[in-house]
Amino acid sequence: MSALIDDLLAGKHRALARVISRIENRQPGYRDLVSQLHDHTGSADIIGITGSPGAGKSTLVDKLAATYRDRGLTVGVIAIDPASPFTGGAVLGDRIRMASNIGDMDVFFRSMSARGTLGGLSTATTDAVKALDAFGKDRIIIETVGAGQNEIDIVKTADTVGVLVPPGSGDDVQMLKAGILEIADIFVVNKADLDGADRTVQELQEMLQYQDGGVPGTTGHHGTGDEFTGADPTGPGAGGGTDHGEAETEAEAEGETNAKSEGWFPPVVETVAKDEEGIEDVLGVLADHREYLTSSGEQTRRRQTRYAEEIRTLVQEDVNELVAEEIDRQGGLEGFVEEILAKERDPYEITDQLLDPIQECVDERAGTD
């Protein structure tokens, strides 16, 4: 294991692939691997790309990776696919849709399974990101499954989250109100050459302004007077269709401010990823957000939250395993179910019985302290 870690830190891609395989398959010793990698993490910029199926996430990720490579940066890509109900493995072939970087060893691509997690990411994904970070990748891009508003776990892993919305998707925009809206640092209306793109951009802007306590048309992508609030709303790829400059000036003159004017207001960028249109605009916003995170101290706060969530998740996983072992020790669930069906006991009573050994240990530890 020590030699494997040394090879990974030395930049050997074969070692990186082996480490991620051990992590994904939860092979014995994988926790020690991740623990040893932890001290070497923290340098990469981690970008999450999510959105509804068919929005063009894989194509956008492919073009972003290719452009980063043109700039001399190394890239790691993790594509989260739905889990097979039979093997638990990934069932889609994102590699097919990411053809621009085939043969480039400085773009490391890996498909991973969501393994049934509602948030679209598994714990293994977080650990794999650490491996890519320790390896020395400059940019790590995570593409989520894209199954709707469950795609929220990405905010616990990525520094910057981009949400893709296809044009003419009124239902998708309505869905965003229920959850994903809050996690986006940038909205991308991909396939902007199709009908309905301008309307989708307008709907997103209006939703963001309502969420921010403003009135549609009174502010642009910038908050009022903050340099870290997204791209110029009158610039290329910024949505077009509506001139917010004059209204924004009026809002400033009236002294109006909103909650996000002191921080980051998510811009809406239009792209046609398959033709590489708008890719530079997306990268520009990503760079702006990276600067904002660093200068505002938000990067530190997000990482504190991230590690707190990771601890909670790992504790929950381990406790679940302990409970599963206790269920097996007491003869399995079937006997308990029969008792419930016979009205001899109820689920709460059985749950208390199963958790009693753990509770006793906790109480004993608390008593000794």
C-alpha angles and dihedrals in degrees: 000000000000091000090049091054091047091052092049093050088048089060101255109154094202089061090048091053092049093049093050090048090054090048095048094046092044090230119183111283096023091122091057089051093053092045091054091049095051096083090056096054133091103072103089126085108233117209124188121204117193139153143120122320113274095026091117100253096150093048092049092048090049092053093044090052092048092050092048088053090051086058092053097255124134119233138203119196126194114186113196112212131187112272121252110244088220107043102015089232130124114282104192129074106227089163087072090061094046101064100138094081102042110137095017106121091195090067106069112194126191132173114210133183123248086218093212097299112153094219092060096245132083127213087251089064092058090050092048089053088055090053092052091046093050089047088062105251110164095210127025117194121194118196112196129211094260100223100148132265093350087079094097104108089080089078088063091059110028129072091210126026123203119194118202120211122184117224121264092023104133092161091053092051090050089050090055090064089065098060125317093069091075097054100051121107090176133016118212121197099200125192086037090166089074126090115272097034095117091049092050091050090050092049092051092049092049092049092050092049093049090049089051092054094252134118119254110262097024098092137030130211090293116073111228111296102342122126095206101061105104136274126334105278090219094049131095116295093008096120103270121198096094129058106220097166097091094042090049091052090051090051091052091048090054090050093244118161133172136206096265097044088090092052139014124331110195111244123215114230127188121218142171095202097183089060093038091243115152094009092118089050091054092048090049092055091046089053091048091051092048089054091048092051091052100043096042097046090240090123091064093046092050093050091050089053091045094055092045090054091046091054091050092049094048092047090051092050093050094046089050089055091049091051091048089053091049091050090053091047090055093051104273134279098289095077092048091049091052090052090052092048090051090052089238093123139002130233093254092055092050092046090053090051093052093048096044095091091052092045091050091053092049092048091048092051091048090051094052091049 
